[in-house]
Amino acid sequence: MVSQSHNNPLVSVVLPVYNGEKYICQAIRSVLSQEYNPLEIIIVNDGSTDQTEKCLKDFDGLITVINQANCGPSLARNRGIEAANGAYITFMDADDIWAPGHIFFHLGQFRKYCNLEISVGLTAELDFDFPEDIDIKKAKERIFLHLVMGATMIKKTVFKKVGLFDEELFLRQDTDWFLRARELGLKMGIGRELVLFYRKHPHNRTNNKAKSNYYLFKILKKAKDRKSKNHLLSQQEIPKSENLDDLIDVWDNISTEVVN
């Protein structure tokens, strides 16, 4: 087990992968390049049939690998959460890249706001082959608030309140989790820092709009059922706006209590 101290808490990174041989090494390197210690990287190999397992051997001693039969991204993430030892958990998708300073930004938010439970940064959606091709200046002109786990750090104790990822969902599981957190009034802080490069490519799961909309409908139905049972969020209350400031105002609910 990786040790941790009060000043530098252990951060666990959960990275599920399925047939990610093309991108997985880049994703892991972007985590290692954060130069934060102590850091625990948990790779959940979700039944990959390509060369993913071979790629992971390049990082022996730096990562923990959990191999399982293919069960989908929600179960893979849940397996990683259950194995995590850190006080804070953050996530990575195998085809994305963390921006420099990702971990330090989030931990800075937790230190600044004593009641913060979930820290979210901003995302830039880009089409790139290699991380070194990313133009950070141009990327910052294309940032938006995308409620995805790759841009988020969460206190591990939060999962006892919200629960894990819904294993019925193979898409939109992030949206479902954030809605459940919002219904419970958890303290979420949205920072204006670019923390994630979301890679656009032909094999993104969200490219299938019909499938994505199907899972969105399932999420809305689940939210409506929760409202009926617990008098909570209605299906009409998922905020949508092209205005970044408006979206941040809706989701950011941390108090102004600041640690001195």
VMD Tcl script that draws the C-alpha trace (Angstrom):
set ca {
  {0.00 0.00 0.00}
  {1.28 3.49 -0.87}
  {1.79 5.65 2.22}
  {0.25 9.08 2.61}
  {0.73 12.11 4.82}
  {-1.48 14.98 5.92}
  {0.23 17.42 3.57}
  {0.32 15.05 0.61}
  {-2.66 12.70 0.71}
  {-2.64 9.56 -1.36}
  {-4.50 10.08 -4.64}
  {-5.91 7.03 -6.41}
  {-6.36 7.14 -10.17}
  {-8.85 4.66 -11.62}
  {-8.36 3.94 -15.31}
  {-10.58 1.35 -17.00}
  {-9.47 0.12 -20.42}
  {-10.93 -2.11 -23.10}
  {-8.86 -2.68 -26.25}
  {-6.96 0.53 -25.70}
  {-3.57 -0.41 -27.15}
  {-3.47 2.70 -29.34}
  {-3.84 5.24 -26.53}
  {-3.32 3.63 -23.12}
  {0.40 4.38 -22.83}
  {-0.18 8.07 -23.58}
  {-2.93 8.21 -20.96}
  {-0.76 6.64 -18.26}
  {2.21 8.89 -19.09}
  {0.00 11.97 -18.74}
  {-0.83 10.80 -15.22}
  {2.78 10.06 -14.31}
  {3.87 13.42 -15.69}
  {1.85 15.15 -12.96}
  {4.87 14.45 -10.73}
  {2.67 14.10 -7.66}
  {3.53 11.75 -4.82}
  {2.02 9.62 -3.33}
  {0.04 8.39 -6.31}
  {-1.73 5.08 -6.88}
  {-2.67 4.19 -10.48}
  {-5.20 1.37 -10.78}
  {-5.72 0.01 -14.28}
  {-8.80 -2.17 -14.72}
  {-8.29 -4.21 -17.87}
  {-11.87 -4.96 -18.87}
  {-11.29 -8.09 -20.94}
  {-9.13 -6.53 -23.66}
  {-8.39 -8.81 -26.61}
  {-5.77 -6.61 -28.29}
  {-2.23 -5.76 -27.09}
  {-3.37 -3.71 -24.09}
  {-1.98 -6.19 -21.56}
  {1.40 -6.13 -23.28}
  {1.40 -2.32 -23.28}
  {0.75 -2.25 -19.54}
  {3.90 -4.29 -18.86}
  {5.93 -1.19 -19.79}
  {4.73 0.32 -16.50}
  {5.47 -2.59 -14.16}
  {6.11 -1.26 -10.68}
  {4.30 2.02 -11.39}
  {0.74 0.77 -11.74}
  {-1.61 -1.82 -10.27}
  {-3.43 -3.91 -12.87}
  {-6.73 -5.66 -12.27}
  {-7.75 -8.06 -15.04}
  {-11.38 -9.06 -15.47}
  {-13.77 -10.40 -18.08}
  {-15.40 -7.72 -20.21}
  {-18.25 -6.28 -18.12}
  {-18.43 -2.65 -19.24}
  {-17.03 0.68 -18.01}
  {-19.28 1.10 -14.95}
  {-18.33 -2.20 -13.37}
  {-14.66 -1.62 -14.25}
  {-14.70 1.75 -12.50}
  {-16.48 0.28 -9.50}
  {-13.85 -2.43 -9.25}
  {-11.17 0.25 -9.25}
  {-12.94 2.31 -6.58}
  {-13.24 -0.72 -4.33}
  {-9.51 -1.39 -4.71}
  {-8.47 2.23 -4.15}
  {-6.60 3.17 -0.97}
  {-6.50 6.94 -1.47}
  {-8.49 9.57 0.40}
  {-9.16 11.11 -3.01}
  {-10.15 9.33 -6.19}
  {-9.85 10.65 -9.70}
  {-10.44 8.99 -13.04}
  {-9.01 8.67 -16.50}
  {-10.35 7.24 -19.73}
  {-7.85 5.27 -21.75}
  {-8.07 7.56 -24.79}
  {-7.88 10.92 -23.00}
  {-5.00 13.03 -21.67}
  {-4.71 14.94 -18.42}
  {-3.59 18.55 -18.67}
  {-0.50 19.58 -16.68}
  {-1.33 20.42 -13.06}
  {-4.48 18.29 -12.98}
  {-3.86 16.78 -9.54}
  {-2.45 19.94 -7.95}
  {-5.44 21.97 -9.13}
  {-7.97 19.63 -7.54}
  {-6.06 19.24 -4.28}
  {-5.75 23.02 -4.15}
  {-9.52 23.28 -4.37}
  {-9.97 20.83 -1.51}
  {-7.49 22.76 0.61}
  {-9.18 26.07 -0.18}
  {-12.74 24.99 0.50}
  {-13.04 22.93 3.67}
  {-16.53 21.62 2.84}
  {-15.78 20.63 -0.77}
  {-16.64 17.04 -1.67}
  {-16.32 17.01 -5.48}
  {-13.90 19.11 -7.53}
  {-14.46 19.57 -11.27}
  {-12.24 21.32 -13.81}
  {-12.78 22.25 -17.45}
  {-12.30 20.15 -20.59}
  {-11.04 20.84 -24.10}
  {-12.32 18.54 -26.84}
  {-9.60 18.02 -29.43}
  {-8.66 15.83 -32.36}
  {-5.01 14.80 -31.91}
  {-2.77 11.79 -32.43}
  {-0.04 12.54 -29.89}
  {-0.06 14.67 -26.72}
  {2.89 16.68 -27.98}
  {0.67 17.89 -30.84}
  {-1.69 19.64 -28.42}
  {-1.63 23.42 -28.70}
  {-2.55 24.42 -25.14}
  {-3.18 28.05 -26.10}
  {-5.71 27.02 -28.73}
  {-7.17 24.39 -26.42}
  {-7.93 27.06 -23.82}
  {-10.02 28.84 -26.42}
  {-12.20 25.73 -26.73}
  {-12.80 24.84 -23.08}
  {-16.20 23.91 -21.76}
  {-17.80 22.38 -18.69}
  {-18.13 18.67 -19.37}
  {-19.28 16.70 -16.33}
  {-17.06 13.69 -16.86}
  {-14.98 11.77 -14.37}
  {-11.75 12.51 -16.24}
  {-12.06 16.16 -15.17}
  {-13.04 15.35 -11.59}
  {-11.57 14.47 -8.21}
  {-13.81 13.06 -5.46}
  {-13.34 12.33 -1.79}
  {-13.56 8.57 -1.44}
  {-16.12 8.91 1.35}
  {-18.52 10.49 -1.16}
  {-19.15 7.12 -2.81}
  {-20.73 5.92 0.44}
  {-23.30 8.71 0.04}
  {-23.93 8.65 -3.70}
  {-23.14 5.03 -4.43}
  {-21.01 3.58 -7.20}
  {-21.63 3.75 -10.95}
  {-24.84 2.23 -12.27}
  {-23.74 -1.03 -13.88}
  {-26.81 -1.07 -16.14}
  {-25.39 1.93 -18.00}
  {-22.77 1.43 -20.71}
  {-22.94 5.12 -21.70}
  {-23.77 8.32 -19.81}
  {-22.85 6.78 -16.45}
  {-21.02 10.00 -15.52}
  {-24.19 12.04 -16.09}
  {-26.19 9.66 -13.93}
  {-23.65 9.84 -11.09}
  {-23.51 13.64 -11.14}
  {-27.30 13.86 -11.07}
  {-27.44 11.61 -8.03}
  {-24.78 13.74 -6.31}
  {-26.73 16.89 -7.14}
  {-29.96 15.45 -5.78}
  {-28.22 14.83 -2.46}
  {-26.87 18.38 -2.33}
  {-23.22 17.36 -2.18}
  {-20.76 20.23 -2.21}
  {-19.36 20.48 -5.71}
  {-16.88 23.11 -6.85}
  {-16.36 24.01 -10.51}
  {-12.98 25.58 -11.17}
  {-11.98 27.49 -14.28}
  {-8.87 25.42 -14.88}
  {-8.26 23.26 -17.94}
  {-7.61 19.77 -16.57}
  {-8.59 17.35 -19.35}
  {-8.04 16.91 -23.07}
  {-10.94 14.84 -24.38}
  {-9.72 13.09 -27.50}
  {-12.09 13.01 -30.47}
  {-11.61 9.98 -32.71}
  {-13.75 7.66 -34.86}
  {-14.19 5.09 -32.08}
  {-15.58 7.33 -29.30}
  {-18.51 5.51 -27.72}
  {-20.55 8.71 -27.77}
  {-20.32 8.87 -31.58}
  {-23.36 6.57 -31.68}
  {-26.01 9.23 -31.07}
  {-28.93 6.80 -31.04}
  {-27.28 4.67 -28.36}
  {-26.23 7.73 -26.37}
  {-29.79 9.10 -26.44}
  {-31.16 5.71 -25.36}
  {-29.01 5.76 -22.24}
  {-29.88 9.39 -21.59}
  {-33.55 8.39 -21.62}
  {-32.80 5.62 -19.11}
  {-31.05 8.12 -16.85}
  {-33.96 10.56 -17.05}
  {-36.39 7.76 -16.26}
  {-34.32 6.74 -13.23}
  {-34.23 10.38 -12.07}
  {-37.99 10.67 -12.46}
  {-38.52 7.47 -10.49}
  {-36.29 8.79 -7.70}
  {-38.29 12.00 -7.63}
  {-41.52 10.09 -7.31}
  {-40.07 8.09 -4.43}
  {-38.07 10.78 -2.65}
  {-39.48 14.08 -3.97}
  {-36.18 15.00 -5.58}
  {-34.93 16.17 -8.98}
  {-37.39 16.14 -11.89}
  {-36.43 15.00 -15.35}
  {-36.75 18.57 -16.63}
  {-34.03 19.92 -14.35}
  {-30.88 18.81 -16.15}
  {-29.31 22.17 -16.97}
  {-28.38 22.83 -20.57}
  {-26.69 25.98 -21.78}
  {-24.07 27.08 -24.25}
  {-22.98 29.71 -21.73}
  {-20.12 28.48 -19.53}
  {-20.89 30.97 -16.75}
  {-24.51 29.83 -16.55}
  {-23.53 26.17 -16.29}
  {-20.94 26.87 -13.60}
  {-23.51 28.85 -11.60}
  {-25.91 25.89 -11.70}
  {-23.47 23.16 -10.67}
  {-21.08 25.01 -8.35}
  {-22.59 24.95 -4.87}
  {-19.64 25.21 -2.48}
  {-20.02 27.72 0.30}
  {-17.80 30.78 0.54}
  {-16.17 29.36 3.66}
  {-12.47 29.38 2.86}
  {-9.66 27.80 4.82}
  {-7.19 30.46 6.01}
}
mol new
graphics top color blue
foreach p $ca { graphics top sphere $p radius 0.5 }
foreach p [lrange $ca 0 end-1] q [lrange $ca 1 end] { graphics top cylinder $p $q radius 0.2 }
display resetview
